[in-house]
């Protein structure tokens, strides 16, 4: 089974097809970020940027004042990025990334969070985010939701709920793709966020449930994927 870096290196040439399959959902996430950042953003960081197209769209729409920085550990994904002025790319793990300036806005989009290798790594990411954000800055991310009946179906969600209640080992971890290009991915529950914010200055400001097919906002977490806005106190 491949790690996330190798998985996305293998996926790079067909990534645009997957994007097109989910374009309404992805556009809805982008629009939320853009509309939420109408004031000046000094510096913007996108973690797990892929080919960078969404990062550029967001950066240009919110008029970043100084720098936009894209970080991805998949070299083949970053090779799809078409260079833009004032946008820098870093082919490395976010844990190896350091920058002299802090960021007003950080994003981590389309279940990138689910590709971190363990819950401990995700918790470490939130501690890193805490260090990288300015006070009052925002971290916006979306993740797949294992309680999303609209996408995964009633039987799968019922099984996930039962496994969570029984505290089953490795619950939430699933195989993605087919051999030889297969990786493990974490599909979140709506309650994971509380653990991630412990021992940080980060607070949950907003959560939305977004239909994975249409991009429409929904009323409950049984109907959509999870979109979060986190701010630093």
Secondary structure, DSSP 8 states (H G I E B T S, - for coil): -B-HHHHHHHHGGGHHHHHHHTHHHHHHHHHHHHHH--S--SEEEEES-TTSHHHHHHHHHHT-SSEEEEE-S-HHHHTT----TTEEEE-S-GGG---SS-EEEEEE-TTGGGGSSSHHHHHHHHHHHHHHEEEEEEEEEEE-BTT-HHHH-HHHHHHHHHHHHTT-TTTTEEEEEETTEEEEEE-B-TTTHHHHHTTSSEEEEEEEEE-TTT--EESSTTSSEEEEEEEE-
